[in-house]
Amino acid sequence: MTSLYTSPKKTQARDLTVLAFRSSLVGTSRQYWTLAGPCGQDGRVIAGSEFCWAVQQGLVEPDQFHGVDYCAEVTAQNQTLAQGHWYRGDFLEVMRDQDAVGDFHPGIINYDSLVMPAKGTPYFAQVLYLARHQKDCVVVGNFVTRSRYWQVSYLDIINLLSQEPLFVEFFRAGNWSLHSQAYCYNGSGKRNTTEMCSVIFTASPQPTTKEST
């Protein structure tokens, strides 16, 4: 399972989606939220993991990294690290809980899912809705667009999102933009039967007139 998160293809995808749109959160109070997967093992950082990559790239200080995983074993190992914030649970629910206590200040949200858009876009719409009032923020949604039996396109992702009422409400916040191009890449498997596709939303640092009215 670790190879799904540490492969060169996955690292390059992060470079061209996350890093290309926000070079660094260092020196700010902003947080990096992600479906982290395995990042620690017996107190040591796993080379090539998302935590390792984010810190080495200068994207975040370790304390700005907030990683969520539903697997108890993965979370327990991540929590052996002396750095970062690690949560077990549903990605959206964890972020909602932190927002409720005033500790949700994302500069980047990386929803790196392993599902097809038909299943993932309703969930991603809820993530976007949660972030609708954020400023100076990047939200990345990553989906499986090709598997052995199914194939969809970037436009299919956008069309499915546009049918979600929460997505419509998210865009009414007024300060969000959809990047005009998607980033698609082959999955980590040796046979390359899977294709992934990322869509990127960015929020301007300041509220627009529409939002402030």
C-alpha positions in Angstrom: 0.0 0.0 0.0 2.8 2.4 0.8 3.9 2.4 -2.9 0.6 4.0 -3.9 1.7 7.1 -2.0 5.5 7.2 -2.6 5.9 6.4 -6.3 7.7 8.9 -8.6 4.4 9.3 -10.5 2.6 10.4 -7.3 5.5 12.8 -6.4 5.4 14.4 -9.8 1.6 14.7 -9.6 2.0 16.6 -6.3 4.6 18.9 -7.9 2.3 19.8 -10.8 -0.9 20.2 -8.9 -0.2 21.2 -5.3 3.2 22.8 -5.5 2.6 24.6 -8.9 -0.3 26.5 -7.3 1.1 27.3 -3.9 4.9 27.2 -3.5 5.0 27.5 0.2 2.9 28.0 3.4 6.0 28.5 5.5 5.7 31.7 7.5 2.0 31.7 7.5 -0.7 30.3 9.8 -2.1 28.2 7.0 -2.3 24.5 7.1 -1.9 21.6 4.7 -4.7 19.1 4.9 -4.5 15.8 3.1 -5.4 12.1 2.9 -1.9 11.3 3.9 -1.7 7.6 3.8 1.5 6.0 5.4 4.0 8.7 6.3 5.7 7.2 9.4 7.0 3.9 10.5 8.3 3.3 14.0 9.1 6.9 14.6 10.8 7.5 11.2 9.5 9.4 8.2 8.8 7.2 5.2 11.0 8.4 2.3 8.8 9.7 -0.6 5.7 10.0 1.6 3.5 13.1 1.3 4.8 14.4 4.6 8.4 13.8 3.6 7.8 15.5 0.2 6.0 18.5 1.6 8.7 19.3 4.2 11.6 18.7 1.8 10.1 20.9 -0.8 9.7 23.7 1.7 6.0 23.7 1.2 5.3 23.5 4.9 6.9 23.4 8.3 6.1 20.0 9.9 3.6 21.6 12.3 1.5 22.8 9.4 0.9 19.3 8.0 -2.4 17.7 8.9 -2.8 14.2 7.7 -6.0 12.1 7.9 -6.4 8.3 7.3 -9.3 6.0 8.0 -7.0 3.1 8.8 -6.2 2.8 12.5 -2.9 1.0 11.9 -1.7 3.7 9.4 -2.7 6.5 11.8 -1.0 4.8 14.7 2.2 4.6 12.8 2.0 8.2 11.6 1.5 9.3 15.2 4.8 7.7 16.2 6.4 10.7 14.4 7.3 13.6 16.6 6.1 16.1 14.0 2.9 16.8 12.2 -0.7 16.4 13.1 -2.3 13.0 12.5 -6.0 12.0 12.7 -7.9 8.8 12.2 -11.3 9.1 10.6 -13.2 10.4 7.7 -11.4 13.3 5.9 -14.4 15.6 5.7 -15.6 14.9 9.3 -12.2 15.5 10.8 -11.9 18.9 9.0 -15.4 19.8 10.1 -14.5 18.9 13.7 -11.4 21.1 13.6 -13.4 23.9 12.0 -16.0 23.7 14.8 -13.3 24.3 17.4 -11.6 27.1 15.3 -8.6 25.2 14.3 -9.2 24.9 10.5 -7.1 27.3 8.5 -6.2 25.6 5.2 -3.9 27.0 2.7 -4.0 23.7 0.8 -6.5 20.9 0.8 -5.5 17.8 -1.1 -8.3 15.4 -1.7 -6.3 12.6 -3.3 -9.0 10.0 -3.7 -8.8 6.5 -5.1 -12.4 6.5 -6.5 -14.2 7.3 -9.8 -15.8 10.7 -10.2 -19.3 9.3 -9.9 -18.6 8.3 -6.3 -16.1 11.0 -5.4 -17.6 14.2 -6.7 -20.5 14.3 -4.2 -18.0 14.0 -1.4 -15.6 16.5 -3.0 -18.5 19.0 -3.3 -18.8 18.8 0.5 -15.1 19.5 0.9 -15.3 22.5 -1.3 -18.4 23.8 0.5 -16.6 23.5 3.8 -13.8 25.6 2.3 -16.0 28.2 0.6 -15.2 31.1 2.9 -11.4 30.5 2.9 -9.0 33.0 1.3 -5.7 32.4 -0.4 -6.3 28.7 -0.5 -5.9 25.9 -3.0 -8.1 22.8 -3.2 -7.1 19.8 -5.3 -9.4 16.9 -6.2 -7.9 13.8 -7.6 -10.0 11.0 -9.1 -9.6 7.7 -11.0 -10.7 8.5 -14.6 -9.7 5.2 -16.1 -9.7 1.7 -14.8 -9.8 -1.7 -16.5 -13.5 -1.4 -17.4 -14.4 2.3 -17.1 -13.1 5.5 -18.5 -14.3 9.1 -18.0 -12.9 12.5 -18.8 -12.0 15.8 -17.0 -15.2 17.3 -18.4 -17.2 14.4 -16.8 -15.7 15.4 -13.4 -16.8 19.0 -13.9 -20.3 18.1 -15.2 -20.8 15.8 -12.2 -19.7 18.5 -9.8 -22.0 21.1 -11.4 -25.0 18.9 -10.5 -24.2 19.0 -6.8 -26.1 21.8 -5.0 -23.3 22.3 -2.5 -20.9 22.9 -5.4 -23.2 25.6 -6.7 -23.2 27.2 -3.2 -19.5 26.9 -3.0 -19.0 28.9 -6.2 -21.4 31.6 -5.0 -18.8 32.5 -2.4 -17.4 34.6 -5.3 -13.6 34.3 -4.8 -13.0 30.8 -6.2 -11.6 30.0 -9.7 -11.4 26.6 -11.5 -8.1 26.1 -13.2 -8.8 25.7 -16.9 -6.7 22.6 -17.4 -6.6 19.2 -15.5 -3.5 17.2 -14.8 -3.9 13.5 -15.8 -1.3 10.8 -15.2 -1.0 7.0 -15.1 -1.5 5.2 -11.8 1.3 3.7 -9.8 0.7 0.1 -11.0 3.2 -1.5 -13.3 0.6 -2.3 -15.9 -0.8 1.3 -16.0 -4.4 0.2 -16.3 -5.4 3.2 -14.1 -5.4 6.8 -15.0 -5.8 9.6 -12.4 -7.0 13.2 -13.0 -6.7 16.2 -10.8 -8.9 19.3 -10.8 -7.7 22.5 -9.0 -9.6 25.3 -7.4 -7.9 28.5 -6.1 -9.3 31.2 -3.9 -8.0 34.8 -4.1 -6.3 36.3 -1.1 -9.0 39.0 -0.7 -12.8 38.8 -0.9 -14.4 40.0 -4.0 -17.2 42.6 -4.1 -19.7 39.9 -4.7 -18.7 38.0 -1.6 -18.7 41.0 0.6 -22.2 42.1 -0.3 
